[in-house]
């Protein structure tokens, strides 16, 4: 009976926290809880014994800086999440921000709200240079003229990370056509990369910006190529609690101020190199002005 009562009290307190305004909850707690998704470099990743790092983590840090103006000596608690549980954690008040390579779509907005965009990309494929011709033609604007596999695989298998918008889009597309292609879900991008290198799948599908980082971590990066045809539109943002317009406004103000500062382009250069000027222009075009 005592355990039952304690469990009910815990649920009751959680419900109160979720119902309160986010800034009020953060103030009472004295800390902001920043949820992050691992294995999404260069947006969010973590090494053993260290705080998470990445482009999205840095932007969440700018929001935390804005909160600290109102909550002096604010502590930052980092909480590891997954795509499968992160949105419910925001909804239930377990975390205040969810940071990573997080695509905004209407289905997710039934659960959480989002900041203004922090990045724009789209999905494509990571291929081996000996991947079947049909995949090279599908994902590459100008397939290289070189010997590649001419075989028609008995089972066409494409890998995708579980619980992603990309996986949902692919399944919907395959469901409306007679296709021999099968999808294989992977818990992490690293698992998908290994399967591709081991010839267990013919391609691995994810957002192009994530594949660029993933390919660099391959056993032999020169054996791989990244598609230049994008078949989805993926606007990234930071997930926030729904029905809290004041906190969303605080987050957007912090992001706009940073986007318009002299520090934003160097941050992009640090994570995305030569692509930074183009990305800077894209994000400035999409940002919410003062």
C-alpha positions, -999 to +999 in steps of 0.1 A: +000+000+000+028+024+009+045+018-025+011+024-042+007+057-024+042+069-032+037+060-069+005+080-069+022+110-053+050+109-078+025+108-107+006+137-091+037+158-087+048+151-122+013+162-135+016+194-115+051+201-130+039+194-165+009+218-160+029+247-147+045+273-169+080+261-179+098+291-166+080+289-132+090+252-130+126+260-139+127+288-113+114+266-085+138+239-094+168+262-100+178+243-131+169+238-167+167+202-179+182+199-214+173+166-231+196+155-259+197+127-284+230+109-288+244+097-321+234+128-340+267+145-346+273+173-354+240+183-337+242+163-305+266+137-293+284+127-261+316+111-250+320+091-219+324+114-188+317+146-207+287+169-212+270+165-246+282+187-274+270+198-309+254+226-328+219+220-313+234+217-278+251+251-283+218+267-294+200+252-264+228+267-243+219+302-257+183+296-245+196+286-211+217+318-211+185+338-217+168+319-188+197+327-165+191+364-168+158+357-150+170+328-128+205+337-114+229+308-108+208+286-130+221+250-132+220+230-164+210+193-162+216+172-193+193+142-197+200+116-224+169+108-244+159+089-276+136+099-304+112+072-291+108+088-256+120+124-260+088+140-271+068+124-242+095+136-218+089+172-230+051+168-228+053+153-192+077+180-179+106+156-174+128+179-196+124+215-207+142+214-240+149+186-264+179+192-286+193+173-316+186+167-352+148+170-346+125+175-376+093+195-371+061+180-385+024+182-377+023+148-360+050+158-336+033+191-330+003+172-315+027+163-287+051+192-284+058+227-296+089+239-314+112+268-315+119+287-348+140+266-372+177+260-364+186+241-395+173+230-429+182+198-447+166+167-464+170+130-465+191+110-490+213+079-490+247+068-479+259+043-505+289+020-511+306+027-544+297-008-554+260-004-544+236-015-571+231+007-601+194+014-594+204+031-561+232+051-576+208+064-603+181+071-577+202+091-553+231+106-573+226+134-598+256+122-618+265+086-611+301+079-617+311+060-647+328+030-631+322-007-625+295-011-600+273-040-591+250-050-620+232-076-600+196-073-592+196-082-555+171-109-545+162-088-515+167-051-517+173-039-482+176-002-473+185+008-437+170+036-417+171+047-381+141+037-360+115+063-350+125+089-376+104+110-400+125+096-428+116+060-419+079+070-418+081+086-452+098+056-468+073+032-454+044+053-466+059+054-501+066+017-502+030+009-490+014+024-521+035+007-546+045-029-554+081-029-543+107-055-536+125-032-514+125-038-476+134-015-448+156-025-419+154-004-387+185+004-367+187+018-332+217+040-340+233+055-371+265+037-362+246+004-365+233+013-399+268+023-411+282-010-400+255-029-418+262-010-450+299-016-447+293-053-441+270-056-472+240-064-451+221-035-466+225-017-500+220+019-487+214+037-455+189+066-455+191+096-432+193+134-434+221+144-456+239+165-430+240+135-406+253+112-433+282+136-440+293+133-404+286+095-403+306+088-435+337+104-419+335+077-391+335+048-415+362+022-416+370+034-452+353+067-460+367+066-496+345+035-503+313+054-496+294+082-513+266+105-502+235+111-523+230+146-536+193+142-544+171+150-514+136+135-513+123+151-481+122+185-465+135+184-429+134+216-409+151+211-375+140+229-343+142+226-305+112+208-290+094+227-262+063+221-241+030+228-258+006+256-245+035+277-232+037+306-256+058+327-231+086+301-230+085+296-267+088+334-271+118+334-247+135+306-268+128+324-301+142+357-288+174+340-276+178+323-310+171+355-330+195+375-310+222+349-316+215+345-353+220+383-357+252+384-337+287+382-350+292+348-332+267+328-353+287+324-385+318+313-367+297+286-349+284+273-382+320+273-396+331+252-366+305+225-373+299+227-410+331+241-426+328+255-461+290+250-461+286+276-434+280+308-455+252+291-474+237+277-442+239+311-426+219+326-455+193+299-453+188+303-415+187+340-416+161+339-444+139+316-422+145+333-388+119+352-368+128+389-370+128+413-340 
